[in-house]
Amino acid sequence: MEGLSILYLHPDQVHRAGKIEDVTVYVLAITDENIDPEYLNMLETITPARPLVLTNKNAPVITQTIFLCLKIAERKHEKLYLPLLKHSCNVLIALMISQYLALYEPPDKLSRFDIVTRSFKSLLECNFITIKRPMDYAKKLNISVPYLNECVKNSTGHPVSYHILQRVVLEAKRLLYHSNRSVKE
């Protein structure tokens, strides 16, 4: 990476850092339940993502938004601290997604593993409430369970059952956050 760059690392993406010298890094680590669902879906389409070098035109807006997020993060005394922080981070995420979508078209030639993984994740998003078993997703995709697991694990580093569990837990967290229900309900 050279110059002012954005690097999006998806939680399921296998990644490593090479030699790094003389850099300033700002990291936005945010859980799925705090990301706008529409942005979360868009982030799925840009994985695996390459580093994005910012132009002189768009860099100031991104850096100003980063500094705004940092200032809001310091203002813990605000009555609406958590919503302010969440929404400012979502603005930053939207700006970053916008830059990725403007500069990089989604790859035309995905590997078979990536195609199967995207199909599985799409099915999971639509059916996670009613379908909980990897076997049922494999059946819908007309492939074997071991092959589905191999594809998903190769693309994301985690098996199918992990993704099902994470999606169910994410929905439970969202329901708890946006309601007055107890954990038991």
BELURPE-V461609 format. One record per residue. N is the residue number from 1. RES is the residue in one letter. SS is DSSP state (a for helix, b for strand, c for the rest). Layout:
BEGIN
N/RES/SS ; N/RES/SS
END
This chain:
BEGIN
1/M/c ; 2/E/c ; 3/G/c ; 4/L/c ; 5/S/b ; 6/I/b ; 7/L/c ; 8/Y/c ; 9/L/c ; 10/H/c ; 11/P/c ; 12/D/c ; 13/Q/c ; 14/V/c ; 15/H/c ; 16/R/c ; 17/A/c ; 18/G/c ; 19/K/c ; 20/I/c ; 21/E/c ; 22/D/c ; 23/V/c ; 24/T/c ; 25/V/c ; 26/Y/c ; 27/V/c ; 28/L/c ; 29/A/c ; 30/I/c ; 31/T/c ; 32/D/a ; 33/E/a ; 34/N/a ; 35/I/c ; 36/D/c ; 37/P/a ; 38/E/a ; 39/Y/a ; 40/L/a ; 41/N/a ; 42/M/a ; 43/L/a ; 44/E/a ; 45/T/a ; 46/I/c ; 47/T/c ; 48/P/c ; 49/A/c ; 50/R/c ; 51/P/c ; 52/L/b ; 53/V/b ; 54/L/c ; 55/T/c ; 56/N/a ; 57/K/a ; 58/N/a ; 59/A/a ; 60/P/a ; 61/V/a ; 62/I/a ; 63/T/a ; 64/Q/a ; 65/T/a ; 66/I/a ; 67/F/a ; 68/L/a ; 69/C/a ; 70/L/a ; 71/K/a ; 72/I/a ; 73/A/a ; 74/E/a ; 75/R/c ; 76/K/c ; 77/H/c ; 78/E/c ; 79/K/c ; 80/L/c ; 81/Y/a ; 82/L/a ; 83/P/a ; 84/L/a ; 85/L/a ; 86/K/a ; 87/H/a ; 88/S/a ; 89/C/a ; 90/N/a ; 91/V/a ; 92/L/a ; 93/I/a ; 94/A/a ; 95/L/a ; 96/M/a ; 97/I/a ; 98/S/a ; 99/Q/a ; 100/Y/a ; 101/L/a ; 102/A/a ; 103/L/a ; 104/Y/c ; 105/E/c ; 106/P/c ; 107/P/c ; 108/D/c ; 109/K/c ; 110/L/c ; 111/S/c ; 112/R/a ; 113/F/a ; 114/D/a ; 115/I/a ; 116/V/a ; 117/T/a ; 118/R/a ; 119/S/a ; 120/F/a ; 121/K/a ; 122/S/a ; 123/L/a ; 124/L/a ; 125/E/a ; 126/C/a ; 127/N/a ; 128/F/c ; 129/I/c ; 130/T/c ; 131/I/c ; 132/K/c ; 133/R/c ; 134/P/a ; 135/M/a ; 136/D/a ; 137/Y/a ; 138/A/a ; 139/K/a ; 140/K/a ; 141/L/a ; 142/N/c ; 143/I/c ; 144/S/c ; 145/V/a ; 146/P/a ; 147/Y/a ; 148/L/a ; 149/N/a ; 150/E/a ; 151/C/a ; 152/V/a ; 153/K/a ; 154/N/a ; 155/S/a ; 156/T/a ; 157/G/c ; 158/H/c ; 159/P/c ; 160/V/a ; 161/S/a ; 162/Y/a ; 163/H/a ; 164/I/a ; 165/L/a ; 166/Q/a ; 167/R/a ; 168/V/a ; 169/V/a ; 170/L/a ; 171/E/a ; 172/A/a ; 173/K/a ; 174/R/a ; 175/L/a ; 176/L/a ; 177/Y/a ; 178/H/c ; 179/S/c ; 180/N/c ; 181/R/c ; 182/S/c ; 183/V/c ; 184/K/c ; 185/E/c
END
